[in-house]
Each structure stands twice: as C-alpha cells, then as structure tokens.
Amino acid sequence: MAMDEQDWKTFKQKLKSRTEIDLDLYKEPQMKRRIGNLVSRSEFDSFSGYFDHVAKNKDDFAEFIEYLTINVSEFFRTPDKFSKLETDVIPDLMKRSPKLNIWSAGCSIGAEPYSLAMILKEMTPNTRHRILASDLDIEILAKAKRGVYQDNEIKSMTPERIAKYFDKTADGKYAVKNEIKQCIEFKRHNLLKDPFEKGFDLILCRNVVIYFTEAAKDELYAHFFEALKPGGILFVGATEAILNFRRLGYTSYQPFFYQRPLE
C-alpha cells in the first residue's frame, strides 16, 4: 500500500474524532506499519478508505479497535512477577495500608485484575480491597465484565486455582465466579487524555505502552507517580523497564517495580 501523508493525517483525524485515540502520541513508524498491514490485508489502498468502511459496521469497528489497542492478555501473565507480588510487594504495602487501593491500568480482557483479586482473596480472605480496572476499549471492557475465558487465557494458572475460581460453561469455557467478579470495579479510561485518581497503593500498567512515544511514556509515568501514595508501587511489563525512573522521582523496588518514596 502506498504511503500518502495526507491520507495518514486524515485517518488520524477521523480516528481521534470517533474514539479519542490520538495517534500523535504513539510511535509513528510502528503504528503506520501495524495499521498498514491490516489495511493491505483487507484489500484497501488507503487508510481513510479502510476507516470509512469499518466505521459503518459496529462489529468490524470493534474488531479494528481491539487490533489497534493490542488486547492480548492471560491470567497470571509472567508468573514469576505475580509471585513477587504475593511474597514481597503486597505484604510490604499492607504494612502501611491494610486495605489496598489498586489500579489495573489498561486491563484488557480483565485477566490481570481478576488474578489480583484471587491473590488477595487467598492472602486476606476477610478484607475487601479496592481493585479499579480500566481500559480505553469499551468492547474489551464488556468482555472483561463478562469474565468468560478460553483455555489459552488461563494456561499459567494452577489446576487448584482454576477449580476454585472458575465454573466450566456448557461450551467448554471458563467463567469467573461471582465472588471474584464482585471484587473489581471496571471503568473506561484513556491513559493519554483523562484525569487520574489519586491515592493508589499499587498501579499495574503492563504491556500497554509498547507503541507510545518516549514523551508520552514520561508523561504517563509522571501521572502515575502523582496517583500513587507515598510508598506506593508501579508495576510495569517485562519489556518496559523505566530507564529514567530516578528523574521521574521513583526509586527501584525490584526489577519492573518502581516505588514512590515515602515522604
């Protein structure tokens, strides 16, 4: 597909007007290549032509937004890091805040906040913590709220946890039990535009910023810093180490865990 700058600009404007997704805050070469591949596979010769086509059909448009926002997730993704949450991070945080205020930012299909709820249920069965789960994609949030998953999405879970926290559906899928679903507060939120709540003990933002510009990442991590309580921790993805964390005010708690210092 020929790359036309005016066509790309028109596409970005249409997308932002319809969805509030601002591609100027994403790395342009990567996003052009990713979206261009999709447009070519769909046999369109322009970005804006493809957008006009999918915008006419709700299901096609939802599928496009899901592709664009990279909604790939699974329960207990990177199990070694979740083990650190259980053994180190959460116990340390609960020394200061027995009832934790947690945000799963860019929660995708809900696997991450549900995984957290399971951990907390086991660690503190009689305590009601707050888990906020947010995402930009409304359709993906709807899937997260339904809480029904395929085999591959629970592959990192132990058989004991699967049996304890899921009901098997008639078509062979796995439905999260209500006792876990009730622990999560889902909300639509645009990380690059909307205001942030404050007072979080723990923020998870993993595998979300892969296509963000460096400036957008720095602004996001600065907002997360302000959203954390003193002593609060930001947990990022395994390929998203924050190299300039000191300049942003954080200290290193463990690899991929960054702490707002106590005041």
N, C-alpha and C positions, 0 to 999 in steps of 0.2 A: 504494500500500500504506500503510495506516495505521501510524504510528509509535507503538508501545507500549513504554514504557521498561522494563517488567518483561520483556517478550518479548526486547528487545535485551540486557538483562542476562543472561537465561537462555541466549541464543545465545552470548554471550561466554564464559560459564562452560563450556558444552559444548565450544566450540572449544578453549579453553585446556586442558581436561581431556584431549581427544583428541590435540591437536597441539603443546601448549606455546606456541602463539601467543597472546600477551597483548594484546588489542586496546586495553587501557587505556593502552598505550604508543604508540598511534597517534592521529592527529588524528580525533576522533570524527565531526565533520560530514562529512568527506570519505569516511571508511570506511562510515558509515551510507548515504551516497548511493550509493557504489560497489556495496556488497553489496545494498542495497535494490533497485537497478536489476536486478541479477541475479535476485533473489528474485521480483520482479514479472514479469520475462520468463519465468520458469519457472512462472508462474501459481500461486504460493503466496501466502498472505495473512499469513504470519508468518515471522520469521527462524528461530525454533526449529523450526517445521514443515518449513521447507526443509532445515535442517541434519539433522533426523532422517531425511528422505528420502534425501539424498545419502550419509549415513553408512552406509546399508545396502548400497551398491554401491561396490566398490573403484575402478572406473574413473570413476564420477561424482564420487566424493570427490576423487580425484587431480586431475580437471579443475577442481573447485572450488578446491582449494588452489593450483593453478597460476594461476588467475584472481586469487585473493586476494593472492598474492605477486608478481604483476606480472612474470612471466618473459618479458621482451622483450629480445632482445639480438641482436648480429650481430658478425662478425669486424671488427676494427679500427674499432669504433664511434667516431665523431668522429676521422677520420684525422689531422687536424692535431695533436691531442693525442698520438696514438701517435707521430707524427713527433718531437714534443718528447721523448718517452721515448727514442727512438733516438738523437737528436742531442745531448741535454743531460742528461737525468735519469740514464739508465743509465750513460753514460760517467763522470759525476761520482761515482755510487755505487761504481763498480768501482775507483776510485782508492783507496778505503778497504777494499773487500771484493771481491776478485777473483771469489769465488764468492758469488752473491747468494742471500739468503733472502727470497722474495717471497710475499705472500698476496693472492689474489684473493678478497675477502670479498663474499658474495652473488654467486657466479659464474654463476648461472642455468644456461643450456644449455651452458656451457663455452667459448663463443666468446672471451671475454676471456683466460682463462689459456692457451688454445691460441695466440692471437695473440701473447702474450708469449713463449711457447716458440719460435715461429717467428722473432721478432726476435732472441732470444738465440742461437738456432742459427746465424743469419747473422752476428751480431756476434762470437761466441766459440764457434766450431764444436767446439773441443776441451775445453770446460769444461762440467761438469754442475752447473747451478744448481738450487736447490730452488724449486719453484712449488707452493704449497699452494692449493687451490681449494675453497671451502666454500659451502654453501647450506643453508637450512632445509628445503627441499622435497626429499624423498627421490626422488620420481619424476623431478624435473628433474635431480637428480644422476645418476640412471641414464641419462638421455638424454645428459648431458654425457660420461659414461664411454663410451657407445657411439660418440660422435663422428661422427654422420652428419647431414648438413645439407642444407637446400634452397637453391635459387638465391638467394632473397632474403636469406638469412643470410650469404652471402659476397659480397654486392654491392659492398662497399667494398674488396675485395681486388684486387690486380693479377692479370692473367692468368698472369703468371710465377709468382707465389706459389701460385695455385690449382693450376697444373700440377705444381709442386714438392712441395706438401704434402698433396694430396688424391688419392684414387683414385675414379674415376667408378664408381658402382654400376649394376647392371643396370636399376634403375628410375629412373635419371637423377639420383640424389642424389650427394652428395659425402662421402666417408669420409676422415677424418683419418688420415694414415699413422701406423703404429706408432711410428716414430722420434720423432714429436711427442707422441703419446698417452703414451708412456713417461716423458715429462718432467713429468707432472702427478700430484700426489697429491690425490685427491678425499676430502672429509670432510663429514659432516653437522655443521652448527654453527648454533646460534641466537645471533645477534649481541646480542640483548637479554636473554640469560639465561646462556649458557655462559661458562666462563672462557676467557681469551685466552692463547695462547702469547706468548712474548716473543722479541726478538732479530731482528726483521724489518728488512731494508734498505728495502723498498718494500711499501706496502699500497695496494691499489686497492679502493675501495668507491664504485662509480659507479651512479647511478640506482637506489639501494636505499632511501634514507631519505625519499623523497618524501612519505610519509604518516606519518612519525614525528612525535611531539610535539617541541617545542623542547627540553624537558628530556631526552627520550630521545636526541636527537641529541647534546646536550652530553655526556651520559654515555658514549655510544658513541665520540665523538671523543676523550674523555679516556682511554678504554681503549685506543684506537689509539695515542695518544701514548705510553702506558706500554709498548705492544707493540713500538714502533719502537726501533731502536738510536739512540744519539745520531748525528745527521746523517741519519737515515732520513727517508723522504718518504712522505706520504699523498697519494694522487691521487683526487680526487672528481669527480662528474659535472658536466656543463656547466651545469646549473641548480642546483647545490648548493654554491655558494660559502660558505665558513665565515666569516661576518662577524665573529665574536668570536674569531678564531683566536689573537690575542695573549693574551687572557685564559686560553685553554686551554693556552698555553705554546708554540704554534707560531710560526715565522716564515714569511713568504711567500716561496716559492722562485720560482714563476711563477704566473700565474692558474690556479687549481684544483689547484695543487701546494703542499703545506704541509710544512714541514720541522721535525723536532725538532732544536733547536740542538745543536751539538757541545759537549761538556762540557769 
